[in-house]
Each structure stands twice: as structure tokens, then as C-alpha cells.
């Protein structure tokens, strides 16, 4: 079975060096069998690192 990579973009508020917040979008590659699995995996992974609300695109 071949490997399928999905690009997931996460949009969230990030605190910069000066203490201000800005909305940031970061791309991540996820190895999954379907888009649904990729979305589930990136959701679980990002929940451990981002305490606020985030959006997957």
C-alpha cells in the first residue's frame, strides 16, 4: 500500500515576541489513509500544543 500525505493547515492565535497576538496559519503534513483520518490525527496532535481554539483548513 502506498503512502498518502495530506497537507493540513492550522489557523490559530499565536503570541509573538512582544506579547501581542496575531492569527497565524501553519501547514503540516499528515500520513493517513483518508482525508477524514488526516483531520482526526491533526486535531488530536494540535490539541496537545494549542490550548485555544483552532481551525483546520
Secondary structure, DSSP 8 states (H G I E B T S, - for coil): ----EEEEEEEEEEE-TTS-EEEEEEEEEEE-SSHHHHHHHHHHHHHTT--S-EEE-
